[in-house]
Amino acid sequence: MQASRPRGPAGDRHWRGSARLAVSCALLFCVMALLVDWDAGSLTVLRCLLWVAVSVAVGAVLLPPRVSAGPGWLAVRTPWRRHVVHTDALTAVRQYAGVSSHLVLRDVHGHRLELDPRTLTANPLLWHELDTGVHRSLERGTLRHGANVLERLGRRIDDETMRAVLRVSGLR
């Protein structure tokens, strides 16, 4: 009988592909800018450094946030900062619609986190960790605003998961 190993934090399984795309776009931009500048005959060392710096900035802007979760916490890491909320001590959850829909989570410690709900939809393990923490927040009475937002999101995630299972099994 083997002892079970503690599992690591759940992470966004699509992040590497998205990060690779962001880096590829930044590199392509750099190469194209250097080629155009070189073809125009105006490429100097200073301009080359400028194009590389602009390309790094483009890559940083395009790089998606890295989302991870574990028992009682959810974290979003950007190139500049890392935001963590305690999912078992949430006070409010809000969903903002518009061009870019996002969830805003707040905990009793004053931490705040913004997250694209599509990340949770695409990653059932992340959703499971958040949902488990939300249930603890509800049991403790800390979550006063937004439980209905997470219920709707949970139903949507369950529906999409069910459709995917039916599609893979050939029943739909």
C-alpha positions as CSV (number, residue, x, y, z in Angstrom):
1,M,0.0,0.0,0.0
2,Q,1.5,3.3,-1.1
3,A,1.1,6.5,0.9
4,S,-0.5,9.2,-1.1
5,R,1.7,12.1,-1.9
6,P,0.4,15.6,-1.2
7,R,-0.7,17.1,-4.5
8,G,0.7,20.5,-5.6
9,P,-1.4,23.5,-6.4
10,A,-3.8,23.4,-9.3
11,G,-2.8,25.6,-12.2
12,D,-4.1,26.9,-15.5
13,R,-3.3,24.1,-17.9
14,H,-3.6,26.4,-20.9
15,W,-1.2,29.1,-19.6
16,R,2.0,27.7,-21.3
17,G,0.4,27.7,-24.7
18,S,-0.9,31.3,-24.2
19,A,2.5,32.4,-22.9
20,R,4.2,30.8,-25.8
21,L,1.9,32.6,-28.2
22,A,2.6,36.0,-26.4
23,V,6.4,35.4,-26.6
24,S,6.1,34.4,-30.3
25,C,4.2,37.5,-31.1
26,A,6.7,39.7,-29.3
27,L,9.6,38.0,-31.1
28,L,7.8,38.3,-34.5
29,F,7.2,42.0,-33.8
30,C,10.9,42.5,-32.9
31,V,12.1,40.7,-36.0
32,M,9.7,42.6,-38.3
33,A,10.6,45.9,-36.8
34,L,14.4,45.2,-37.1
35,L,14.0,44.1,-40.7
36,V,11.9,47.1,-41.7
37,D,14.4,49.4,-40.0
38,W,17.4,47.6,-41.6
39,D,15.7,47.7,-45.1
40,A,15.2,51.4,-44.6
41,G,18.9,51.8,-43.9
42,S,18.3,53.5,-40.5
43,L,19.1,50.6,-38.2
44,T,21.7,51.6,-35.5
45,V,22.7,50.0,-32.3
46,L,20.6,52.4,-30.3
47,R,17.5,51.8,-32.6
48,C,18.1,48.0,-32.3
49,L,18.1,48.3,-28.5
50,L,14.9,50.4,-28.7
51,W,13.1,47.8,-30.8
52,V,14.2,45.0,-28.4
53,A,12.9,47.1,-25.4
54,V,9.6,47.8,-27.2
55,S,9.3,44.1,-28.0
56,V,9.9,43.1,-24.4
57,A,7.1,45.5,-23.4
58,V,4.8,44.0,-26.0
59,G,5.5,40.6,-24.6
60,A,4.8,41.7,-21.1
61,V,1.5,43.2,-22.1
62,L,0.5,40.1,-24.0
63,L,1.6,37.6,-21.4
64,P,-1.6,36.2,-19.7
65,P,-1.8,36.2,-15.9
66,R,-0.8,32.8,-14.3
67,V,-3.6,31.4,-12.1
68,S,-3.1,28.8,-9.5
69,A,-5.0,27.5,-6.5
70,G,-4.6,25.3,-3.5
71,P,-6.6,24.5,-0.4
72,G,-8.0,27.8,0.8
73,W,-6.2,30.1,-1.6
74,L,-6.3,31.4,-5.2
75,A,-3.5,33.3,-6.8
76,V,-3.1,35.4,-10.0
77,R,0.5,36.3,-11.0
78,T,1.2,39.0,-13.6
79,P,4.6,40.0,-14.7
80,W,4.5,42.8,-12.1
81,R,2.6,41.4,-9.1
82,R,1.1,38.4,-7.4
83,H,-2.4,38.7,-5.9
84,V,-3.7,36.1,-3.5
85,V,-7.0,35.7,-1.8
86,H,-8.1,33.3,0.9
87,T,-11.0,31.5,-0.7
88,D,-12.2,30.1,2.6
89,A,-12.5,33.7,4.0
90,L,-14.1,35.5,1.1
91,T,-16.3,38.5,1.8
92,A,-17.5,39.5,-1.7
93,V,-17.5,38.3,-5.2
94,R,-18.6,40.5,-8.1
95,Q,-18.7,39.8,-11.8
96,Y,-18.3,42.7,-14.3
97,A,-19.5,42.2,-17.8
98,G,-18.4,44.2,-20.8
99,V,-15.6,43.9,-23.3
100,S,-13.6,41.8,-20.9
101,S,-15.7,40.0,-18.3
102,H,-13.9,39.4,-15.0
103,L,-14.6,38.3,-11.4
104,V,-13.4,40.4,-8.5
105,L,-12.8,38.4,-5.3
106,R,-12.2,40.0,-1.8
107,D,-11.3,38.3,1.4
108,V,-11.5,39.3,5.1
109,H,-7.8,40.2,5.1
110,G,-8.5,43.0,2.6
111,H,-6.9,41.2,-0.4
112,R,-8.4,41.7,-3.8
113,L,-8.1,39.6,-6.9
114,E,-9.3,40.0,-10.5
115,L,-9.8,36.9,-12.6
116,D,-11.2,36.0,-16.1
117,P,-14.0,33.5,-15.5
118,R,-13.1,31.7,-18.7
119,T,-9.9,30.5,-16.8
120,L,-12.1,28.7,-14.3
121,T,-14.3,27.3,-17.0
122,A,-11.3,25.8,-18.8
123,N,-9.7,24.5,-15.7
124,P,-11.9,22.2,-13.5
125,L,-9.3,21.8,-10.8
126,L,-9.0,25.6,-10.3
127,W,-12.8,25.8,-10.1
128,H,-12.9,22.9,-7.6
129,E,-10.4,24.7,-5.3
130,L,-12.4,27.9,-5.5
131,D,-15.7,26.2,-5.0
132,T,-14.5,24.3,-2.0
133,G,-13.2,27.6,-0.5
134,V,-16.5,29.3,-1.2
135,H,-18.4,26.6,0.6
136,R,-16.2,27.2,3.6
137,S,-16.8,30.9,3.4
138,L,-20.5,30.3,3.4
139,E,-20.3,28.0,6.3
140,R,-18.3,30.5,8.3
141,G,-20.6,33.4,7.3
142,T,-18.0,35.6,5.8
143,L,-19.3,35.6,2.2
144,R,-22.0,38.2,2.2
145,H,-22.1,39.4,-1.4
146,G,-21.9,37.4,-4.6
147,A,-22.7,33.8,-3.7
148,N,-25.3,33.9,-6.5
149,V,-22.6,34.9,-9.0
150,L,-20.6,31.8,-8.2
151,E,-23.7,29.6,-8.3
152,R,-24.4,30.8,-11.9
153,L,-20.8,30.3,-12.8
154,G,-20.8,26.8,-11.3
155,R,-23.9,25.9,-13.3
156,R,-22.3,27.2,-16.5
157,I,-19.1,25.2,-15.8
158,D,-21.0,22.1,-15.0
159,D,-23.1,22.5,-18.2
160,E,-20.0,23.0,-20.3
161,T,-18.3,20.0,-18.7
162,M,-21.3,17.8,-19.3
163,R,-21.4,18.9,-23.0
164,A,-17.7,18.1,-23.4
165,V,-18.1,14.6,-21.8
166,L,-21.1,13.9,-24.1
167,R,-19.2,15.2,-27.2
168,V,-16.1,13.0,-26.4
169,S,-18.2,10.0,-25.7
170,G,-20.0,10.4,-29.0
171,L,-23.4,10.8,-27.5
172,R,-23.8,14.3,-28.8
